[in-house]
Amino acid sequence: KWIYLFDTWEPNWKGLERSLNRANNVQALFLSSLQAARHFEGRFPFPVTWLPQAANSKEFNPIASDWTKKKNIVLNIGRSNKLLKSFFEKFAEKHGYEYIRPLIYGDVNFERREDLLEVVYKSKIVVVHPRDLDSPEISGCVSTLTARYFEAYQSAGVVCGIKPRSDEFDKALVGMPFVSYEDPDSFEAKLLNAVEQPEKWIDAS
């Protein structure tokens, strides 16, 4: 019996440990959080391994990575953050972009998954960030890399936002380009430069 768990937030660690110690015939435990894997290592009679989330490469596969087919769209894929939302609403208005946040965490409802994928392919900028940024009461110390990061890179658009506070990004996405939010002025300048020189983003997909 192999178990793979994600969303193993710190406030649930004690309960999770009790449950797994009562489980029968467990041979291996895989956790999507590196911090959780480090915490639980050596606490069970079976190995604990970090296995990051991923994305279906056949589904999130850009259309020939053709930048000419992309539109002035900023896609906030996944959950939303107030700081980044405020920045991109102003950025979109100033530079002629459409800012899209899909439900459940956003404002736009896609009736079909194909409609969402089409927007992923067409977006010049894709925004990602970890859950702990907005819900530390849920995540505790866990700051993890989600499938949204992998989906964003397969869009062949400029990937930006905020990395997890853990070192998961640099371990799982070695050498991948990323425009990190620090302050509004430098972030805006880096984004504008990135969309004018998209070659490394196309290569990263």
Accessible surface in RSA format (square Angstrom, percent):
REM  Atomic radii and reference values for relative SASA: ProtOr
REM  Chains: A
REM  Algorithm: Lee & Richards
REM  Probe-radius: 1.40
REM  Slices: 20
REM RES _ NUM      All-atoms   Total-Side   Main-Chain    Non-polar    All polar
REM                ABS   REL    ABS   REL    ABS   REL    ABS   REL    ABS   REL
RES LYS A   1   120.34  58.7  88.68  54.4  31.66  75.4  68.36  61.5  51.98  55.4
RES TRP A   2   177.73  71.3 147.96  71.6  29.77  69.9 139.34  74.3  38.39  62.3
RES ILE A   3    35.75  20.3  32.86  24.5   2.88   6.9  35.75  25.7   0.00   0.0
RES TYR A   4    88.94  41.5  65.37  37.2  23.58  61.3  63.76  47.9  25.19  31.0
RES LEU A   5    48.90  27.2  47.47  34.0   1.42   3.6  48.90  34.3   0.00   0.0
RES PHE A   6   116.59  58.3 101.18  62.7  15.41  40.1 101.18  61.3  15.41  44.1
RES ASP A   7    65.50  45.9  52.99  52.7  12.50  29.6  13.72  32.3  51.77  51.6
RES THR A   8     9.48   6.7   4.95   5.0   4.53  10.8   8.91  12.0   0.57   0.9
RES TRP A   9    15.34   6.2  15.34   7.4   0.00   0.0  10.78   5.7   4.56   7.4
RES GLU A  10    67.20  38.6  61.85  46.8   5.35  12.7  12.48  24.1  54.72  44.7
RES PRO A  11    81.01  59.0  41.54  37.9  39.48 143.5  53.33  44.0  27.69 172.1
RES ASN A  12    85.50  59.0  80.47  77.8   5.03  12.1  25.30  60.9  60.20  58.2
RES TRP A  13    24.59   9.9  24.42  11.8   0.17   0.4  24.59  13.1   0.00   0.0
RES LYS A  14   163.36  79.7 159.98  98.2   3.38   8.0 104.25  93.8  59.11  63.0
RES GLY A  15    26.65  32.9   0.00   N/A  26.65  32.9  21.64  59.4   5.02  11.2
RES LEU A  16    33.82  18.8  27.60  19.7   6.22  15.6  31.63  22.2   2.19   5.9
RES GLU A  17    41.25  23.7  41.25  31.2   0.00   0.0   9.95  19.2  31.30  25.6
RES ARG A  18   140.96  59.2 136.74  69.7   4.21  10.0  59.36  81.1  81.59  49.5
RES SER A  19    55.80  47.1  48.09  64.2   7.70  17.7  26.01  55.4  29.79  41.7
RES LEU A  20    11.29   6.3   9.68   6.9   1.61   4.0   9.76   6.9   1.53   4.1
RES ASN A  21    82.77  57.1  51.52  49.8  31.25  75.3  23.03  55.4  59.74  57.7
RES ARG A  22   169.82  71.3 145.71  74.3  24.10  57.4  77.62 106.1  92.20  55.9
RES ALA A  23    41.22  37.9  14.79  22.8  26.43  60.1  24.84  35.0  16.38  43.4
RES ASN A  24   105.17  72.5  99.38  96.0   5.79  13.9  19.04  45.8  86.12  83.2
RES ASN A  25   123.33  85.0  99.83  96.5  23.50  56.6  32.54  78.3  90.78  87.7
RES VAL A  26    19.24  12.7   1.02   0.9  18.22  43.9   1.02   0.9  18.22  49.4
RES GLN A  27   114.30  63.9 101.15  73.9  13.15  31.3  33.34  71.0  80.96  61.4
RES ALA A  28    10.47   9.6  10.47  16.2   0.00   0.0  10.47  14.7   0.00   0.0
RES LEU A  29     0.28   0.2   0.00   0.0   0.28   0.7   0.00   0.0   0.28   0.7
RES PHE A  30    40.12  20.1  40.12  24.8   0.00   0.0  40.12  24.3   0.00   0.0
RES LEU A  31     0.00   0.0   0.00   0.0   0.00   0.0   0.00   0.0   0.00   0.0
RES SER A  32     0.33   0.3   0.33   0.4   0.00   0.0   0.00   0.0   0.33   0.5
RES SER A  33     1.35   1.1   1.35   1.8   0.00   0.0   1.35   2.9   0.00   0.0
RES LEU A  34    14.67   8.2  14.67  10.5   0.00   0.0  14.67  10.3   0.00   0.0
RES GLN A  35    39.96  22.3  35.11  25.7   4.86  11.6  16.81  35.8  23.15  17.6
RES ALA A  36     0.00   0.0   0.00   0.0   0.00   0.0   0.00   0.0   0.00   0.0
RES ALA A  37     7.10   6.5   5.58   8.6   1.52   3.5   5.89   8.3   1.21   3.2
RES ARG A  38   126.46  53.1 108.86  55.5  17.60  41.9  51.76  70.7  74.70  45.3
RES HIS A  39    55.90  30.6  41.21  28.6  14.69  37.6  34.35  35.4  21.55  25.1
RES PHE A  40     0.00   0.0   0.00   0.0   0.00   0.0   0.00   0.0   0.00   0.0
RES GLU A  41   121.09  69.5 103.67  78.4  17.42  41.5  28.30  54.7  92.79  75.8
RES GLY A  42    74.84  92.3   0.00   N/A  74.84  92.3  36.49 100.1  38.35  85.9
RES ARG A  43   109.99  46.2  88.33  45.0  21.66  51.6  24.09  32.9  85.89  52.1
RES PHE A  44    17.38   8.7   0.01   0.0  17.37  45.2   3.05   1.9  14.33  41.0
RES PRO A  45   128.23  93.5  82.27  75.0  45.96 167.1  98.50  81.3  29.72 184.7
RES PHE A  46    20.13  10.1  10.55   6.5   9.57  24.9  15.66   9.5   4.47  12.8
RES PRO A  47    84.80  61.8  72.97  66.5  11.83  43.0  84.29  69.6   0.51   3.2
RES VAL A  48    21.56  14.2   0.23   0.2  21.32  51.4   0.23   0.2  21.32  57.8
RES THR A  49    62.82  44.7  59.59  60.4   3.23   7.7  43.33  58.2  19.50  29.5
RES TRP A  50    51.40  20.6  35.57  17.2  15.83  37.2  35.57  19.0  15.83  25.7
RES LEU A  51    84.65  47.1  84.65  60.6   0.00   0.0  84.65  59.4   0.00   0.0
RES PRO A  52    35.72  26.0  27.28  24.9   8.44  30.7  27.28  22.5   8.44  52.4
RES GLN A  53    32.89  18.4  27.54  20.1   5.34  12.7  11.22  23.9  21.66  16.4
RES ALA A  54    69.09  63.5  50.98  78.7  18.12  41.2  51.98  73.2  17.11  45.3
RES ALA A  55    22.76  20.9   0.00   0.0  22.76  51.8   7.45  10.5  15.31  40.6
RES ASN A  56    89.28  61.6  73.65  71.2  15.63  37.6  26.97  64.9  62.31  60.2
RES SER A  57    71.49  60.4  64.15  85.6   7.33  16.9  34.50  73.5  36.98  51.8
RES LYS A  58   190.08  92.7 161.33  99.0  28.75  68.5 109.18  98.3  80.90  86.2
RES GLU A  59    48.01  27.6  39.45  29.8   8.56  20.4  22.05  42.6  25.96  21.2
RES PHE A  60     4.67   2.3   4.43   2.7   0.23   0.6   4.67   2.8   0.00   0.0
RES ASN A  61    88.50  61.0  81.65  78.9   6.85  16.5   4.99  12.0  83.52  80.7
RES PRO A  62    12.35   9.0   6.49   5.9   5.86  21.3   6.49   5.4   5.86  36.4
RES ILE A  63    89.82  51.1  80.18  59.7   9.64  23.2  86.22  62.1   3.60   9.8
RES ALA A  64    91.45  84.1  46.80  72.2  44.65 101.6  66.74  94.0  24.70  65.4
RES SER A  65    28.00  23.7  21.32  28.5   6.69  15.4   9.82  20.9  18.18  25.5
RES ASP A  66    47.85  33.5  37.71  37.5  10.15  24.0  11.43  26.9  36.42  36.3
RES TRP A  67    40.64  16.3  35.95  17.4   4.69  11.0  29.88  15.9  10.76  17.5
RES THR A  68   120.35  85.6  86.47  87.7  33.88  80.7  84.78 113.9  35.57  53.8
RES LYS A  69   106.51  52.0  99.32  60.9   7.19  17.1  70.47  63.4  36.04  38.4
RES LYS A  70    15.21   7.4   4.43   2.7  10.78  25.7   3.93   3.5  11.29  12.0
RES LYS A  71   110.53  53.9 107.46  65.9   3.07   7.3  56.81  51.1  53.72  57.2
RES ASN A  72    61.55  42.4  51.45  49.7  10.09  24.3  10.95  26.3  50.60  48.9
RES ILE A  73    15.86   9.0  15.86  11.8   0.00   0.0  15.86  11.4   0.00   0.0
RES VAL A  74     0.00   0.0   0.00   0.0   0.00   0.0   0.00   0.0   0.00   0.0
RES LEU A  75     0.00   0.0   0.00   0.0   0.00   0.0   0.00   0.0   0.00   0.0
RES ASN A  76     0.35   0.2   0.30   0.3   0.05   0.1   0.04   0.1   0.30   0.3
RES ILE A  77     9.37   5.3   5.94   4.4   3.43   8.3   5.94   4.3   3.43   9.3
RES GLY A  78    17.25  21.3   0.00   N/A  17.25  21.3  12.60  34.6   4.65  10.4
RES ARG A  79    40.86  17.2  38.63  19.7   2.22   5.3  10.42  14.2  30.44  18.4
RES SER A  80    22.71  19.2   6.94   9.3  15.77  36.3   6.54  13.9  16.17  22.7
RES ASN A  81     9.77   6.7   9.20   8.9   0.57   1.4   0.57   1.4   9.20   8.9
RES LYS A  82   179.79  87.7 173.00 106.2   6.78  16.2 116.71 105.1  63.08  67.2
RES LEU A  83    94.25  52.5  87.48  62.6   6.78  17.0  92.28  64.8   1.97   5.3
RES LEU A  84     0.00   0.0   0.00   0.0   0.00   0.0   0.00   0.0   0.00   0.0
RES LYS A  85    55.83  27.2  55.83  34.3   0.00   0.0  23.99  21.6  31.85  33.9
RES SER A  86    46.82  39.6  43.80  58.5   3.02   7.0  27.23  58.0  19.60  27.5
RES PHE A  87    21.02  10.5  15.59   9.7   5.43  14.1  20.18  12.2   0.84   2.4
RES PHE A  88     0.00   0.0   0.00   0.0   0.00   0.0   0.00   0.0   0.00   0.0
RES GLU A  89    77.03  44.2  68.11  51.5   8.92  21.2  28.88  55.9  48.15  39.3
RES LYS A  90   143.61  70.1 138.78  85.1   4.84  11.5  91.48  82.3  52.13  55.5
RES PHE A  91     4.93   2.5   0.72   0.4   4.21  11.0   4.40   2.7   0.54   1.5
RES ALA A  92     8.55   7.9   7.23  11.2   1.32   3.0   7.26  10.2   1.30   3.4
RES GLU A  93   156.32  89.7 125.86  95.2  30.46  72.5  53.62 103.7 102.70  83.9
RES LYS A  94   142.76  69.6 107.38  65.9  35.38  84.2  79.14  71.2  63.63  67.8
RES HIS A  95    51.58  28.2  29.91  20.8  21.67  55.4  23.11  23.8  28.47  33.1
RES GLY A  96    55.68  68.7   0.00   N/A  55.68  68.7  38.17 104.7  17.51  39.2
RES TYR A  97    26.10  12.2   9.81   5.6  16.29  42.4   7.11   5.3  18.98  23.4
RES GLU A  98   100.33  57.6  93.13  70.5   7.20  17.1  38.62  74.7  61.71  50.4
RES TYR A  99    39.76  18.6  14.52   8.3  25.24  65.7  14.52  10.9  25.24  31.1
RES ILE A 100    12.39   7.0  12.32   9.2   0.06   0.2  12.39   8.9   0.00   0.0
RES ARG A 101    25.39  10.7  23.89  12.2   1.50   3.6   1.12   1.5  24.27  14.7
RES PRO A 102    10.70   7.8   9.71   8.9   0.99   3.6   9.71   8.0   0.99   6.1
RES LEU A 103    92.22  51.4  64.91  46.4  27.31  68.6  65.04  45.7  27.18  73.1
RES ILE A 104   157.91  89.9 137.15 102.2  20.76  50.0 138.30  99.6  19.61  53.2
RES TYR A 105   109.81  51.3  92.18  52.4  17.63  45.9  71.41  53.7  38.40  47.3
RES GLY A 106    11.64  14.4   0.00   N/A  11.64  14.4   0.10   0.3  11.55  25.9
RES ASP A 107    97.37  68.2  66.57  66.3  30.80  72.8  31.18  73.4  66.19  66.0
RES VAL A 108    54.47  35.8  51.53  46.7   2.94   7.1  54.31  47.2   0.15   0.4
RES ASN A 109   102.84  70.9  79.54  76.9  23.30  56.1  16.55  39.8  86.29  83.4
RES PHE A 110    48.66  24.3  25.82  16.0  22.83  59.4  27.75  16.8  20.90  59.8
RES GLU A 111   162.27  93.2 123.78  93.6  38.49  91.6  43.52  84.2 118.75  97.0
RES ARG A 112   140.30  58.9 135.11  68.9   5.19  12.4  58.80  80.4  81.50  49.4
RES ARG A 113   121.04  50.8 106.29  54.2  14.74  35.1  55.78  76.2  65.25  39.5
RES GLU A 114   104.41  59.9  99.03  74.9   5.39  12.8  46.30  89.6  58.12  47.4
RES ASP A 115    40.09  28.1  37.91  37.7   2.18   5.2  13.55  31.9  26.54  26.5
RES LEU A 116    31.43  17.5  31.43  22.5   0.00   0.0  31.43  22.1   0.00   0.0
RES LEU A 117    18.48  10.3  18.48  13.2   0.00   0.0  18.48  13.0   0.00   0.0
RES GLU A 118    78.59  45.1  77.46  58.6   1.13   2.7  24.30  47.0  54.30  44.3
RES VAL A 119    20.72  13.6  20.72  18.8   0.00   0.0  20.72  18.0   0.00   0.0
RES VAL A 120     0.30   0.2   0.30   0.3   0.00   0.0   0.30   0.3   0.00   0.0
RES TYR A 121    41.32  19.3  34.73  19.8   6.59  17.2  22.86  17.2  18.46  22.8
RES LYS A 122    69.50  33.9  68.98  42.3   0.52   1.2  32.31  29.1  37.18  39.6
RES SER A 123     0.00   0.0   0.00   0.0   0.00   0.0   0.00   0.0   0.00   0.0
RES LYS A 124    42.24  20.6  42.24  25.9   0.00   0.0   3.36   3.0  38.88  41.4
RES ILE A 125     0.03   0.0   0.03   0.0   0.00   0.0   0.03   0.0   0.00   0.0
RES VAL A 126     0.00   0.0   0.00   0.0   0.00   0.0   0.00   0.0   0.00   0.0
RES VAL A 127     0.00   0.0   0.00   0.0   0.00   0.0   0.00   0.0   0.00   0.0
RES VAL A 128     1.38   0.9   0.35   0.3   1.03   2.5   1.38   1.2   0.00   0.0
RES HIS A 129     7.42   4.1   0.71   0.5   6.72  17.2   0.71   0.7   6.72   7.8
RES PRO A 130     1.83   1.3   1.83   1.7   0.00   0.0   1.83   1.5   0.00   0.0
RES ARG A 131    53.61  22.5  52.35  26.7   1.26   3.0   1.71   2.3  51.90  31.5
RES ASP A 132    11.34   7.9   4.97   4.9   6.37  15.1   0.52   1.2  10.81  10.8
RES LEU A 133    70.39  39.2  44.31  31.7  26.08  65.6  47.57  33.4  22.82  61.4
RES ASP A 134    57.84  40.5  29.63  29.5  28.21  66.7  24.37  57.4  33.47  33.4
RES SER A 135    21.12  17.8  21.12  28.2   0.00   0.0   0.00   0.0  21.12  29.6
RES PRO A 136    77.50  56.5  71.46  65.1   6.03  21.9  71.71  59.2   5.79  36.0
RES GLU A 137   127.49  73.2  96.91  73.3  30.58  72.8  74.45 144.0  53.04  43.3
RES ILE A 138    66.35  37.8  60.22  44.9   6.13  14.8  64.38  46.4   1.97   5.4
RES SER A 139     0.00   0.0   0.00   0.0   0.00   0.0   0.00   0.0   0.00   0.0
RES GLY A 140    20.74  25.6   0.00   N/A  20.74  25.6  15.52  42.6   5.22  11.7
RES CYS A 141    50.06  37.9  44.02  49.1   6.04  14.2  35.58  90.1  14.49  15.6
RES VAL A 142     0.62   0.4   0.45   0.4   0.17   0.4   0.45   0.4   0.17   0.5
RES SER A 143     0.26   0.2   0.00   0.0   0.26   0.6   0.26   0.6   0.00   0.0
RES THR A 144     3.83   2.7   2.90   2.9   0.93   2.2   2.90   3.9   0.93   1.4
RES LEU A 145     0.00   0.0   0.00   0.0   0.00   0.0   0.00   0.0   0.00   0.0
RES THR A 146    13.54   9.6  13.54  13.7   0.00   0.0  12.93  17.4   0.61   0.9
RES ALA A 147    12.16  11.2  12.06  18.6   0.09   0.2  12.06  17.0   0.09   0.2
RES ARG A 148    82.35  34.6  82.35  42.0   0.00   0.0  11.70  16.0  70.65  42.8
RES TYR A 149     0.27   0.1   0.27   0.2   0.00   0.0   0.27   0.2   0.00   0.0
RES PHE A 150    32.58  16.3  31.00  19.2   1.57   4.1  32.01  19.4   0.57   1.6
RES GLU A 151     9.66   5.5   9.66   7.3   0.00   0.0   0.00   0.0   9.66   7.9
RES ALA A 152     0.00   0.0   0.00   0.0   0.00   0.0   0.00   0.0   0.00   0.0
RES TYR A 153     8.01   3.7   7.01   4.0   1.00   2.6   7.32   5.5   0.68   0.8
RES GLN A 154    30.89  17.3  30.64  22.4   0.25   0.6  14.79  31.5  16.10  12.2
RES SER A 155     0.26   0.2   0.00   0.0   0.26   0.6   0.26   0.6   0.00   0.0
RES ALA A 156     0.24   0.2   0.07   0.1   0.17   0.4   0.24   0.3   0.00   0.0
RES GLY A 157     1.28   1.6   0.00   N/A   1.28   1.6   0.00   0.0   1.28   2.9
RES VAL A 158     0.00   0.0   0.00   0.0   0.00   0.0   0.00   0.0   0.00   0.0
RES VAL A 159     0.19   0.1   0.19   0.2   0.00   0.0   0.19   0.2   0.00   0.0
RES CYS A 160     0.00   0.0   0.00   0.0   0.00   0.0   0.00   0.0   0.00   0.0
RES GLY A 161     0.00   0.0   0.00   N/A   0.00   0.0   0.00   0.0   0.00   0.0
RES ILE A 162    33.99  19.3  33.99  25.3   0.00   0.0  33.99  24.5   0.00   0.0
RES LYS A 163    68.96  33.6  62.56  38.4   6.41  15.3  30.62  27.6  38.34  40.8
RES PRO A 164     7.63   5.6   0.00   0.0   7.63  27.7   0.00   0.0   7.63  47.4
RES ARG A 165   157.97  66.3 119.44  60.9  38.53  91.7  77.21 105.5  80.76  48.9
RES SER A 166    17.30  14.6   0.80   1.1  16.50  38.0  10.26  21.8   7.04   9.9
RES ASP A 167    60.84  42.6  52.54  52.3   8.30  19.6  36.24  85.3  24.60  24.5
RES GLU A 168     0.01   0.0   0.01   0.0   0.00   0.0   0.00   0.0   0.01   0.0
RES PHE A 169     4.38   2.2   4.38   2.7   0.00   0.0   4.38   2.7   0.00   0.0
RES ASP A 170    85.74  60.1  75.74  75.4  10.00  23.6  27.69  65.2  58.05  57.9
RES LYS A 171   103.73  50.6  79.86  49.0  23.87  56.8  32.06  28.9  71.67  76.3
RES ALA A 172    33.30  30.6   2.63   4.1  30.68  69.8  10.06  14.2  23.25  61.6
RES LEU A 173    14.87   8.3  12.53   9.0   2.33   5.9  14.26  10.0   0.61   1.6
RES VAL A 174   116.51  76.7  94.73  85.8  21.78  52.5  95.27  82.8  21.23  57.6
RES GLY A 175    78.34  96.6   0.00   N/A  78.34  96.6  41.51 113.9  36.83  82.5
RES MET A 176    49.01  25.4  36.82  24.4  12.19  29.0  14.65  12.5  34.36  45.5
RES PRO A 177    25.17  18.3  13.83  12.6  11.34  41.2  25.17  20.8   0.00   0.0
RES PHE A 178    32.46  16.2   2.04   1.3  30.42  79.2   2.23   1.3  30.23  86.5
RES VAL A 179    12.82   8.4  10.23   9.3   2.59   6.2  12.82  11.1   0.00   0.0
RES SER A 180    38.69  32.7  35.25  47.0   3.45   7.9  17.80  37.9  20.89  29.3
RES TYR A 181    29.03  13.6  15.50   8.8  13.54  35.2  10.19   7.7  18.85  23.2
RES GLU A 182   116.24  66.7  85.37  64.6  30.87  73.5  35.93  69.5  80.31  65.6
RES ASP A 183    64.69  45.3  63.98  63.7   0.72   1.7  32.65  76.8  32.04  32.0
RES PRO A 184    71.77  52.3  71.34  65.0   0.43   1.6  71.49  59.0   0.28   1.8
RES ASP A 185   114.18  80.0 106.73 106.2   7.45  17.6  31.95  75.2  82.22  82.0
RES SER A 186    35.93  30.4  27.92  37.3   8.01  18.5  34.67  73.8   1.26   1.8
RES PHE A 187     0.31   0.2   0.00   0.0   0.31   0.8   0.31   0.2   0.00   0.0
RES GLU A 188    29.96  17.2  29.96  22.7   0.00   0.0   7.87  15.2  22.09  18.0
RES ALA A 189    60.64  55.8  50.67  78.2   9.97  22.7  55.69  78.4   4.95  13.1
RES LYS A 190    90.61  44.2  84.39  51.8   6.21  14.8  64.86  58.4  25.74  27.4
RES LEU A 191     0.09   0.1   0.00   0.0   0.09   0.2   0.07   0.1   0.02   0.1
RES LEU A 192    59.94  33.4  59.01  42.2   0.92   2.3  59.48  41.8   0.46   1.2
RES ASN A 193    83.87  57.8  77.63  75.0   6.25  15.0  22.28  53.6  61.59  59.5
RES ALA A 194     6.38   5.9   3.68   5.7   2.70   6.1   6.38   9.0   0.00   0.0
RES VAL A 195    13.78   9.1   7.38   6.7   6.40  15.4   7.38   6.4   6.40  17.4
RES GLU A 196   136.87  78.6 112.42  85.0  24.45  58.2  38.87  75.2  98.00  80.0
RES GLN A 197    99.51  55.6  96.43  70.5   3.08   7.3  29.17  62.1  70.34  53.4
RES PRO A 198    13.89  10.1  13.89  12.7   0.00   0.0  13.89  11.5   0.00   0.0
RES GLU A 199   110.40  63.4 108.82  82.3   1.58   3.8  64.26 124.3  46.14  37.7
RES LYS A 200   119.76  58.4 113.79  69.8   5.97  14.2  62.56  56.3  57.20  60.9
RES TRP A 201     3.77   1.5   2.18   1.1   1.59   3.7   2.35   1.3   1.42   2.3
RES ILE A 202    47.97  27.3  43.05  32.1   4.92  11.9  43.05  31.0   4.92  13.4
RES ASP A 203   121.76  85.3  88.86  88.4  32.90  77.8  33.49  78.8  88.27  88.0
RES ALA A 204    22.80  21.0   1.67   2.6  21.13  48.1  10.22  14.4  12.57  33.3
RES SER A 205    48.23  40.8   3.79   5.1  44.45 102.4  16.19  34.5  32.04  44.9
END  Absolute sums over single chains surface
CHAIN  1 A    10638.0       8537.4       2100.6       5642.6       4995.4
END  Absolute sums over all chains
TOTAL         10638.0       8537.4       2100.6       5642.6       4995.4
